[in-house]
């Protein structure tokens, strides 16, 4: 059995302020990273309690880095790339330290990809966050997402897309930067036990495929953007001068709706030439 664990920093126990996650300084992020390491290793222990011979890859999904390679136990540490686009050989995907999507009420540190710039993602008319996007990408490759740990709003979000998923709550959100935290040892125990159950129930948890092609992704920013910014984010987009009015073509498959919103269309999320590929 080969499993992929995706990690993030905002969803772990004891973290409820962006000051604990955004800075690149180890001394500021250190305590959060220490707890993520505990929770990740609890996940790995849960996997091996159910499947001792399982092979586990752990991907650090926090943009500025949230997991030290030296802290990862009996698993392979992945730092770069986006492995959820290439799931060949994997049997399941799991999330540790996940937060809720941008705009979720009372969800601590909620955001979608960028906590500083993205207002929301809407895929085929459905608001989505990092969990749904990545679970869908794995699901399109036949790989189920079987477990998620994070705050109570993140676990609820996961069950909305994958009702059969196993979850473990690390804290209960009371605001965007406030939460009531569980005991850290209890959290690790809940992760170990939940992951073991998820492994045993793997055949009962289907790959997520709830959003079907063709795909339309609407991305709205907090602040007005310019076309050159889009070009920097997705290098394949050629530059255009700003044109007044709505529904302005930016490049093939990409439309400018207004000063803060773009719409991207594609038939295949896994197509490397697709604008959706670069946004997810």
C-alpha positions as CSV (number, residue, x, y, z in Angstrom):
1,X,0.0,0.0,0.0
2,X,1.3,3.5,-1.0
3,X,-0.2,6.6,0.7
4,X,0.2,10.3,0.2
5,X,-0.2,12.6,3.3
6,X,-0.7,16.3,2.5
7,X,0.1,18.7,5.4
8,X,-0.6,22.3,6.2
9,X,0.2,24.4,9.2
10,X,-3.0,26.4,10.0
11,X,-5.1,23.4,11.0
12,X,-2.9,22.0,13.8
13,X,-3.7,22.2,17.5
14,X,-2.5,25.4,19.3
15,X,-2.4,27.6,16.1
16,X,-5.0,30.3,15.8
17,X,-3.0,33.4,14.6
18,X,-1.5,34.1,11.1
19,X,1.5,35.4,13.0
20,X,2.2,31.7,13.8
21,X,2.2,30.6,10.2
22,X,3.0,33.4,7.8
23,X,6.5,34.4,8.9
24,X,9.5,32.7,7.5
25,X,11.4,32.9,10.8
26,X,11.8,29.6,12.5
27,X,11.5,31.1,15.9
28,X,8.0,32.4,15.2
29,X,6.7,29.3,13.4
30,X,8.7,26.9,15.5
31,X,5.9,25.9,18.0
32,X,3.4,25.4,15.2
33,X,5.9,23.3,13.2
34,X,6.6,21.2,16.3
35,X,3.0,20.4,16.7
36,X,2.5,19.6,13.0
37,X,5.4,17.1,13.3
38,X,3.6,15.4,16.2
39,X,0.4,15.2,14.3
40,X,2.0,14.0,11.1
41,X,3.9,11.3,13.0
42,X,0.7,10.3,14.7
43,X,-0.8,9.9,11.3
44,X,2.1,7.7,10.1
45,X,1.8,5.6,13.3
46,X,-1.9,5.1,12.6
47,X,-1.2,4.0,9.1
48,X,1.4,1.5,10.2
49,X,-0.8,0.2,13.0
50,X,-3.3,-0.9,10.3
51,X,-0.8,-1.7,7.5
52,X,2.7,-2.2,8.9
53,X,4.2,-2.6,5.4
54,X,2.6,0.5,3.9
55,X,4.8,3.1,2.2
56,X,4.0,6.7,3.1
57,X,5.0,9.9,1.4
58,X,4.5,13.2,3.2
59,X,4.2,16.5,1.3
60,X,4.7,19.8,3.0
61,X,1.8,21.8,1.6
62,X,2.4,25.0,3.6
63,X,3.7,27.7,1.2
64,X,6.5,29.1,3.4
65,X,7.3,25.7,4.8
66,X,5.6,24.0,7.8
67,X,7.3,20.7,8.2
68,X,10.9,19.9,8.8
69,X,12.3,16.9,6.9
70,X,14.2,15.9,10.1
71,X,10.9,15.7,12.0
72,X,9.3,13.1,9.8
73,X,9.4,9.6,11.1
74,X,8.9,6.4,9.1
75,X,8.0,8.1,5.8
76,X,9.4,9.8,2.8
77,X,9.4,13.6,3.0
78,X,8.3,15.6,-0.2
79,X,9.0,19.3,-0.3
80,X,8.6,20.5,-3.8
81,X,6.2,19.9,-6.6
82,X,2.5,19.1,-6.4
83,X,2.2,15.3,-6.0
84,X,-1.6,15.2,-6.1
85,X,-1.4,15.8,-9.9
86,X,0.5,12.6,-10.3
87,X,-1.2,9.9,-8.2
88,X,-0.2,6.9,-10.2
89,X,0.8,4.1,-7.7
90,X,-1.0,5.7,-4.7
91,X,-3.8,3.9,-3.0
92,X,-5.2,6.9,-1.0
93,X,-4.6,10.5,0.1
94,X,-4.8,11.9,3.6
95,X,-4.7,15.5,5.0
96,X,-3.1,16.6,8.3
97,X,-3.3,20.2,9.6
98,X,-6.0,21.3,7.1
99,X,-7.9,24.6,7.4
100,X,-11.3,25.5,6.0
101,X,-11.9,27.4,2.7
102,X,-11.9,31.2,2.5
103,X,-15.1,32.8,3.9
104,X,-16.0,30.0,6.2
105,X,-17.8,31.4,9.3
106,X,-15.8,31.2,12.6
107,X,-13.1,29.1,10.9
108,X,-9.7,29.8,12.3
109,X,-7.1,30.9,9.7
110,X,-9.5,30.0,6.8
111,X,-8.3,30.8,3.3
112,X,-8.0,29.3,-0.2
113,X,-4.5,29.0,-1.4
114,X,-3.5,32.5,-0.4
115,X,-4.6,34.0,2.8
116,X,-3.4,37.4,1.7
117,X,-4.9,37.8,-1.8
118,X,-7.7,35.3,-2.6
119,X,-11.3,36.1,-1.7
120,X,-12.8,32.9,-3.0
121,X,-12.6,30.0,-5.5
122,X,-15.8,28.8,-7.2
123,X,-15.5,25.7,-9.3
124,X,-18.6,24.9,-11.5
125,X,-20.6,27.2,-9.3
126,X,-19.5,25.6,-6.1
127,X,-17.4,27.3,-3.5
128,X,-14.3,25.2,-3.0
129,X,-11.1,25.3,-0.9
130,X,-7.8,23.4,-1.1
131,X,-9.4,20.2,0.2
132,X,-12.1,19.9,-2.5
133,X,-9.7,20.9,-5.3
134,X,-7.0,18.3,-4.3
135,X,-9.5,15.6,-3.4
136,X,-11.1,16.1,-6.9
137,X,-7.7,16.0,-8.6
138,X,-6.9,12.7,-6.8
139,X,-10.4,11.4,-7.4
140,X,-10.1,12.0,-11.2
141,X,-7.2,9.6,-11.0
142,X,-9.1,7.0,-9.1
143,X,-7.5,7.7,-5.7
144,X,-9.8,8.3,-2.7
145,X,-9.2,10.9,0.0
146,X,-9.8,8.9,3.2
147,X,-8.8,11.1,6.2
148,X,-8.5,14.7,7.3
149,X,-7.5,16.3,10.6
150,X,-7.9,20.0,11.3
151,X,-10.3,22.5,12.9
152,X,-14.0,21.6,13.2
153,X,-15.0,23.8,10.2
154,X,-12.4,22.0,8.0
155,X,-13.6,18.6,9.0
156,X,-17.2,19.6,8.3
157,X,-16.1,20.9,4.9
158,X,-14.4,17.6,4.1
159,X,-17.5,15.6,5.0
160,X,-19.6,17.9,2.7
161,X,-17.5,16.7,-0.3
162,X,-16.6,13.2,0.9
163,X,-19.3,12.1,3.4
164,X,-17.6,8.8,4.1
165,X,-14.3,10.4,5.1
166,X,-12.7,9.8,8.6
167,X,-11.8,13.0,10.5
168,X,-10.1,14.2,13.7
169,X,-10.9,17.6,15.2
170,X,-7.9,19.5,16.5
171,X,-9.7,22.7,17.7
172,X,-13.1,24.4,17.5
173,X,-13.1,27.7,15.7
174,X,-14.6,30.7,17.4
175,X,-13.4,33.3,14.8
176,X,-10.9,33.8,12.0
177,X,-8.1,34.1,14.5
178,X,-9.5,32.4,17.6
179,X,-10.2,28.9,18.6
180,X,-10.8,26.5,21.6
181,X,-8.0,23.9,21.4
182,X,-8.1,20.3,22.4
183,X,-5.4,18.8,24.5
184,X,-2.4,18.1,22.2
185,X,-2.0,14.5,23.3
186,X,-5.7,13.8,22.8
187,X,-5.4,15.3,19.3
188,X,-2.5,12.9,18.4
189,X,-4.4,10.0,19.8
190,X,-7.5,10.9,17.8
191,X,-5.4,11.2,14.6
192,X,-3.7,7.8,15.2
193,X,-7.1,6.1,15.8
194,X,-8.9,7.9,13.0
195,X,-6.2,7.1,10.4
196,X,-6.2,3.4,11.4
197,X,-10.0,3.3,10.9
198,X,-9.7,5.1,7.6
199,X,-7.2,2.5,6.4
200,X,-9.4,-0.3,7.4
201,X,-12.4,1.4,5.6
202,X,-10.5,2.3,2.5
203,X,-12.7,0.3,0.2
204,X,-15.8,2.0,1.6
205,X,-14.6,5.5,0.8
206,X,-15.0,6.3,-3.0
207,X,-12.7,8.7,-4.9
208,X,-14.3,12.1,-5.0
209,X,-15.7,13.0,-8.4
210,X,-18.6,15.3,-7.6
211,X,-17.7,18.0,-10.1
212,X,-17.7,17.0,-13.7
213,X,-16.2,18.5,-16.9
214,X,-16.2,20.9,-18.5
215,X,-14.8,23.0,-15.7
216,X,-15.2,26.7,-14.9
217,X,-13.1,28.2,-12.1
218,X,-13.9,31.7,-10.9
219,X,-11.2,33.3,-8.8
220,X,-11.9,36.5,-6.9
221,X,-9.1,38.6,-5.3
222,X,-9.4,40.9,-2.3
223,X,-7.8,43.7,-4.3
224,X,-7.9,44.8,-7.9
225,X,-5.2,43.1,-10.0
226,X,-3.5,43.8,-13.3
227,X,-2.9,41.5,-16.1
228,X,0.8,41.4,-15.6
229,X,0.2,39.9,-12.1
230,X,-1.7,37.0,-13.7
231,X,1.1,36.6,-16.1
232,X,3.6,36.2,-13.2
233,X,1.4,33.7,-11.4
234,X,0.7,31.6,-14.5
235,X,3.6,32.1,-16.9
236,X,1.8,30.6,-19.9
237,X,-0.7,33.6,-20.0
238,X,0.4,36.2,-22.6
239,X,0.1,39.9,-21.6
240,X,-2.6,42.2,-22.7
241,X,-3.2,45.8,-22.0
242,X,-6.1,46.5,-19.7
243,X,-9.4,47.0,-21.6
244,X,-12.4,48.7,-20.0
245,X,-15.6,46.7,-19.6
246,X,-16.6,43.2,-18.4
247,X,-15.7,39.8,-19.9
248,X,-12.4,40.9,-21.3
249,X,-10.4,38.0,-22.9
250,X,-7.0,37.6,-21.2
251,X,-5.8,34.5,-23.0
252,X,-7.3,31.2,-24.3
253,X,-9.6,29.9,-21.6
254,X,-9.2,32.9,-19.3
255,X,-11.6,35.8,-19.0
256,X,-11.4,38.9,-17.0
257,X,-14.9,39.4,-15.4
258,X,-14.1,42.7,-13.5
259,X,-11.1,44.3,-11.8
260,X,-11.0,41.6,-9.1
261,X,-12.3,38.5,-10.8
262,X,-11.1,36.1,-13.5
263,X,-12.8,33.0,-14.9
264,X,-10.9,30.1,-16.3
265,X,-12.4,27.2,-18.4
266,X,-11.0,23.8,-19.3
267,X,-12.1,20.3,-20.2
268,X,-9.4,18.6,-18.2
269,X,-8.0,19.6,-14.8
270,X,-4.9,17.5,-15.3
271,X,-4.0,19.1,-18.6
272,X,-0.6,20.9,-18.0
273,X,-1.5,23.5,-20.6
274,X,-4.8,24.3,-18.8
275,X,-5.1,27.5,-16.7
276,X,-6.8,25.4,-14.1
277,X,-3.8,23.2,-13.7
278,X,-1.7,26.3,-12.7
279,X,-4.4,27.5,-10.3
280,X,-4.9,24.3,-8.3
